[in-house]
Structures are given as structure tokens and as C-alpha cells.
Amino acid sequence: MKKVAFYTLGCKLNYSETSTISRKFEEKGYQKVDFTDTPDIFIINTCSVTENADKKCHKLVRDARAISPNAYVAIIGCYAQLKPKEIASIPGVDAVLGAQEKFRLIELLDGFVRPPQPVVYSCDIDHVNTFHTSFSMQDRTRTFLKVQDGCDYSCSFCTIPLARGASRSDTVVNIVRAAHEIATTGVKEIVLTGVNTGDFGIQQGERKERFIDLVRALDEVEGIERFRISSIEPNLLTNEVIEFVAGSKRFAPHFHVPLQSGSNRMLKLMRRRYLRELYAERVAKIKAEMPHACIGVDVIVGFPGETNEDFLETYDFLNELEISYLHVFTYSERENTLAIAMPDPVPMNVRHQRSKMLHILSDKKRRVFYEANLGSTRRVLFEDDIEDGFIHGFTENYVRVAIPVEQDLVNEIRTVRIDTIDDEGVARATTPEIVDLIKTL
């Protein structure tokens, strides 16, 4: 029995696909092991969003060769689709598979005998038009379920359309079927993932179904306690979706809505499909329907042409918005994008300074959001995350909570009362038993 190890770089979508591919290996009799457990085969699923992800791929190949000098090393994912020849030239790589071919990995590399020269299986991205249902199964508490792939947008900084192809989706029926399958494993939470999740329903260029249709159908799936929407563009986050989540049985009051910049001038340079005014409307609508909702934001600093005035406009806009946390990305030049040829690049030290400012702002926003939850009772899904005598989990509105370990609560949902916020920014809560006792008095 050959041993196979997987390593995933990048987004939740990559994790869902790695997990699905790994299950195919196990069905064929391969033994799945940790990366350091001297595997016979390494599968590295790559990302292309930042330069750091590219560098990490090179390092992982070196690490794999050091762990198992004679093992088979295959590279898949976005970086593999964008630069297959470059990856094939990395010493130690045996095979490179693009966006469509990665799901035929076992078939194409049958036997996994190291070739004299690296082999490349990659078609033109225009021919990548098949949707492959995928979901992760490594985590006991939550699953990442892919509902959409590819992107029809053409943001000037992004290579994802070149790495994953045009927008395409599964059907509502198939996704609901997958959710029922996941429910049988005991997983309590499903996170809906995609490149452009709100674009759900597009198949072969036509919209067959809508995202709201999917949300309504999943809300009826028994056995799953929670659904989360991982990320959704502000122009695709409709009032209809927000209002449904506000009254739903299973969808968490948690939205992650990319912004990228609070300057309309920069949004136009980035070729985003909205302006800051629409974004502010979406945040206001969420908070009007669900005052306790958590709202996360993606933002890019150091985009070409971003002046101090543009950055301060973004900072002030975010500071005034009723949001909960930020994911801050320092702009990274990527080949084959419009942005790489734009004038007035921002010096790297300035990019890092701006990033640091927004990270500090994010910490403040998260603290204010957590403090707004003090004294409230919330439902926490506890994870296999135990540290210094405390077990951690997340509330429905994404507050990280810790309570003393007094029993095995992993993959259990319990009601707690949020009492304090510790120095690390983690909410400390009254144990479920005490809350239950208080409720009976």
C-alpha cells in the first residue's frame, strides 16, 4: 500500500478540492499520511494569489525531497495552471496538472512511477468548463462545500480567471445532495465556498438558478446545524439574501464581503463592479436586519497609484463602517494582469506601513464587536482546539469563545454567556451547565 500526503496552499476552495481528491486516493487503496511521514507520493495543491504562495510551493518541493528523496511529487492547483513549465523546471517535481486535469490525477499518473523528465498535463484555460463537486472532510466540526468555480470578472489585480476559467456552478439539487451526505458524517457546520459565490447558478454562460434559490434549499437540510457564506461580492449580496439569512433556521449571521478599497478612484482602477456607496449600503442593510451580525472585509493596500490620500480615504471609510474585522492583503505584482503595467507603483515599505495600520484597525474593530456581545448568550460550536485548559469554538456570529475544559465538547453546540474579553482578544464565557442552571431558576 503506497502512502500519499497532501499539502494545500490558499483558499477554502483549494481545501475542499484537496479533500475530495484525497478521498479518491483512499478509495483506490492508498494510505493517506502526514506530510512528514515518509510518503511515497506528495500532492501539493497550489495558490497563485500572492508571490509568497509561489515561494511556498518551491519550499514545499524541497521539503518533500528531504523527507522522501525517492517519492513522487505532483503539483496541482492555480499556480500549476498559470505556470506549468516554470513549475516543471523546479528540481524534484515529477508532474504538473492544471485546473481540469487535477481531478484525473490518479488516472493520468497511474502507478506513480517517477518519469525521466517531469510530465505536464494542462489544457488552455478556455477549455476548462466542467464543475467538479468538492467538499472537505478533515475537520470534525465543519466542512467547506464548493458551490461555484471560476470567475467572469476581470479585476485588474487578479489572476484567478486565468487559473480557474469562466464562472460555472453545480446545481441546487446536487449541492443539497452533498449537504445530506455531509450530514451523515456528524459535521455540524457547512461553509459555502467558491471563487465568486454570489455568481452561483451560471452554467455554460446562462443563469439557470440563483444564489437565493440555493440558500433557501439548504436551509431545509436536516442534520446540519449551521451554514456560513464564506465570501460574497457586495454587488451580488442582494437584499433578498440578507433578509432571508436574518430569518433563516440555519444560516449564520456572518458575512464576509470584499471591499478592496474605500476610494472610488482606486475601485475604478481595480475594475471592481461597485463603488463605496453601494458597499456602505450593504453594511447598513445587514446591521439593520441583524444588529449582532459579524461582517468581515477584504482590503488591498499598496495598489499601483494609491496615494496617501487614497489610503486615508480607505482607512477613514473602514473606521466609520460598522464592520467586525479585516483581511488585509498587501498588493503583489502578478504577471498577466492589467495592474502590473500601471504607473506609480507604491514602494514596498509604504505598502507594509499601510498594511500595519489596517491590521491595528482590524484588531480594534474586532475588539469593539466582541465587546458588543458581552452579557449575551450565544450558541457555540466547540472545536478540537484545546489550549491551557480551555476549549475554543465560535458563536453563530463568529465570536471566538473559550471556556474551561470540563468535559469533551468537541463538535458539540452549547449555549454560553459571554462574560469577558481576555488580553488575547478571545471571549471568555460561562460554561454551558451554569447557563442551563440560570435558565431554570
N, C-alpha and C positions, 0 to 999 in steps of 0.2 A: 504494500500500500504506500503510494507516494504521498509525501507531506507537502501541503501548499499553504503559503502565508500571503496575506493581503495587507496592503497599506493604502490608505485613502487620504488624498490631499484635497482641500477645498470645501465645497458646499454640502449641504444636506442631500442635495440631489445625487452627488457622487457617492455618498454613503449608502443611499438606497440602492444604487446600481451595483456597487461593490458587493453588498449583502446578497442581492439576487444572483449575481454571477457566482459567488462563493457557494450558494446552495446547489447550483448546477454541478459544481465540482464534487460536493459531498454526495449527491445523487449518483455520480459516476464511480464512487468508491474511494475518492481521495480523502485524506485526513487533513482537516483544517487545523493549523497550529499557529502559534505566535510567531512574529517576525524573527525573533531571536532563537527560535527552537530548531535550528539547523534544517530548514525546509529544503525539499528537492526542487520546489518551484516558488518563485516570487512573482506576485502580480501587483504592480504599482499603478494605482488609478490617479491620474494627474489633474492639476488645475492650471489655468493659464491667466487668471485674473491679475496676478502681480508677478513681478520679477522674482520675488522671494520664493514663490511656488515653483518656478523653473529651477532655481538653485537647489531647492529642497529635493527635487527629483534627482538631480545629479548626485547629491549626497546619499540618498537612499540606495542608489545603484552601487555606490562604493561600499556602503554598509552591508548590503546584501552579499557582495562578493567576499567581504571579510568574514561574514558569518558562515556562508556555504560557498566555497570557491568554485565548485562544480555544478551549482544549481542553475536552473533555467530562469532567466529574468525577462519578464514581458512587461511592457509599458503600454497602458491604455489611457483613455480619457482625453480631455480637451487639448492639453499640450501635445499629446500624441497625434491628434488630428491636425493641429496647426503646423507642427514642425516635425514630421515623421523622419525625414532624412537627418535632421540635426540630432534627434534622439538616437537614431540608429548608429550614429558615429560616436556615441558615448561608450567608452570602454566598459565591457561587461554586459551590454544589452544584447539579448538574443532575438527579441521580436518586438515590433511596434504595431499596434492595432488602433485604427481610427474609430470615429463615432459610431459607425454602423457595424463594423467588424468585431468590436469588443464583445458583443453578445454571442458571437460564434467562436469564441476563443478556444474552447475545447475541441470543436470540430476542425478548426484551421490549424491548430498546433498539436494535433493528436499524437500522443506519446511523449511529447515534450523532450525530444532528443535535441541537444544543443547543435545548431547548424554551424557550418564553417564560417559563414558570414551572417550578420543579422538579417532577418526577413521583415518586410514591411507589408502590411495589409491595410490599405487606406484608399477609399474612393473619394471623388470630388464631393465637396460638401453639398452641392446642388442635388446630389443623388441620395442624400440622407433624408428619408421621408417616412421611415417606419417608427411607430411608437412601441416601446417595449415597457410593459408593466413592470414596475420595480418597487420593492419596499424592503426596509431594513428589519433585521430580527436580532441584532446583537444585544440590544438594550432590553432589560426585563420590563421596564416601565413604559417606554414609548417607542413608536415606530415612525419612520419617515416614509411616507407614501407618495410616490411620484404620480402626479395627475396631468402634467403638461411638460413639454420639452421644446427646445428651440426658441427662436425669437425673430419676429418680423420687424423689430425696431432697429434703428441704425444710430444709436448713441455714438458720438464721435470718439469716445474713450474706450469702447468695448469691443472685445474680440469674440464674445460668446456666439453671435450669429454665424461667424466663420468656423467655430469649433463644434457647434451643435446643430446648425442648419435652421430651416424655417420652423415657425411655430406649428405644433401639432399636439394632439391630445388623445387620451383614452376616452372611452365612452362612460357615461354615468353608470350604466349597467355593470360594466367591467370593474369600475372603481368600487362600487358598492359591494360587488362580489369579493374583491380583495379585502375590503374592510371586514366583511363577515369572516373571512379566513383568518385575518389577524386576530379577531375577537376570540377565536377558539384557542389561541395560544396564551390567553390570560393578560395580554398587554392592555393597559388602561387608557393610554393616550395615543392618538394618531396626529402627526404633524403633516399637513398637506404641503408638498414641495413641487417646485417647477422652476424653469428659467424665468417665465413671465406668467405666474399662476393665474392672474386675472384674465389672461387670454384663453383660458380653458374653453373648449368647445370647438376650436378651429381644427378642421380636418380637411386636408387637401385644398387649403385656401378658402374654404367655406365654413361659416359658423353654423354648426349643427345643433349645438347645445350651449347654454350659458353657464357661467360660474355659479350664479344663484341657483340654477337647477341642481347642480352638484351638491351645494351646501344643504339645500332642502332635503335631498335624498339621504345624505349621510347623517343628518340629524335624527333619522328614524332607525339607524342601525343599533340594534340591541347588543349589549356586551362591551361596547366602547364607552367609557365614561366621559372622555373629552376629545374634541378635535381642536387643533390650532391651525390657523392660516399662517404659514411661515413668512411670507412676504408678498405684498401686492402693490402694484403701481397706483399712485393717487388718482390718476385719470380712469382707472379701472375699478376702483373701490367705490361702488355706487351707494346711494342712499338705501337702495333696496337691500344690499348685502349688510350694511351697517345695522339697519333696523331689524333684519332677521336675526343676526347674531345677538342683538340686545334682548330678544325674546326667546332665543332658542333653548333647547333642552341640553345640548351637548357642546356647542361651540363656545370656546373660551373668550372672554372679553380682553383679547390681546391682539393687537395689530402691529405688524412691522411694515412701515410704509417708507420706501426710499424717497429721499429728497434730493440729495447730491449737492445742492447749493441753495442758499437763501437769496441769491442775487439773480434777478430775471435776466440780466445780461449774460451771466455765466450759464444759466439754464439753456439759453438760446445757443450759446457756443457748444454746449454739451449735446445739443439736439434732443433735449428732453421734450416730452409731449404735454407739458403743463407749465404754468407759472406759479410763483409763490402764493398768489392769492387763492388759487384752487387748493393748494396744499393746506393753507390755513383753514379753509372751509371744511376740508375733510376732518382735520383735527377737532374743530369746533363741533362738527356733527357727531363724531364718536363720543366726545365728552358730554354732549347734550343728552345722548341716548344712554350712555354708560359712564357716569362720573368716575367710577372706580377702575375704568379700563386702563390697561397698560399700552403705551404707544412707543414703539422703537423706531429709530430713524437711521437711515444710511446717509452719510455725507462724505464728500470728497474734498480734500484740501490740496492746494497747490496745482490746480488745473492750469494749463497754459493761458496766460493773460490775466490770471486772477490777481488783482491789485489789492493793496491793503484795504482800500475802501470796499471792494467786493467781499473780502473776507470778513470785515467788521459788519457788513450788512448781513452776511450769513450768521455770524455769531449773535448779533442782536436779535435777528429773526428767531433763531432757536431758543435764545434765552427767554423770549417773551411767550413762546408757544408752550402749551400745557402738555409736554411730552415727558417720557419716563426714562429714556436712556438713548445713547448714540452708539452707532457703529461707525468709527472714523477710519477712512481709508486715505492714505497718502498717495496722491496721484503717481502712477508709474507708467512710463512710456512703453507702449506696446506697438510692435510692428503691425502694419496693415490696418492702422486706424487713421481717421482724419486728424485726430488730435496731435499725432506725432509730428505733423508738418506745420502745426500752428505756431505763430510767432510768440515772443515774450515768454519763454519758459521761466518758471519760478525756481529760484535757487533752492537746492536741496535743504540747506539749513533753514530757510524760511518755511519750507513745507513742514519740516519737523517741528518748528516752533508753533506753527498754526495747529498742527495735529495735537501737540501737547495741550494747547489752550482748550481745544474741544474735548479732549479726554477729561480734563478737570471739570469742564462744564457738564459732561455726562455724569461724572460722579456726583455732582451737586444735584442734578435733575433726579437721579435715581434715589438719592437720599430724601429729597423732598417728597417723591412719590411714595417711598416706603413709610415715611412719617405720616403721610395722609391715611395710611392703613392702620396706624396704631389704634388699639382698642377694638378693632373689628374682628369678627370671626370669619375665617376662610377655610376652604376645603383644600388640603394639601395632599399631593401625590408624592409619597416618600420614595426616594431613590436609593440605590446601593452606594450611598455616599456618606460614610461614617468617618468622623474626624474628631479627635479629642473628646470622645464620649458623647458627641452629638450626631444625630442623623438629620440629613438635609432633604428638602423637597421644595416643590414650587406650588404656589397657590394657583387658582384658576386664572388670576390676573398677573401672574408671573412675578410674584414676590418670593424671593428665596428665603426659606424659613428653616430654622434649626431648633430641635427640641432634644432634651436628654434621651439617650438610648436606654429604654427600659424594657423593650420587647422588640421582636422582629416586625418592623413596619414596612419593610421594603415591598414596593408595589401595592401598598395599601393607601386608600384615600381616607383621611380623617379630618374632622373639624377641629381647628385650633383657634386660639385667640392670640393675636399679635400684641405683644407687650412692650418690647423694646427693640432698638436697633443697636447692634454691637459696633465696636470700633472698626470692624472689617466690612461694615455695611450689610450685614446679614441680619434678618429679622429673627429675634428670639421669641418663642411662643409658649403659651401654657399648654401642657400636654393634653392630648385628647380626653383622657379619663377625667381630668379636672373640669374641662369644658362640659362634658356629658353630665357630671355631677351638678355643676352650676345650673344647667338647663333643667334638671329635675327638681330643683329646690323652689 
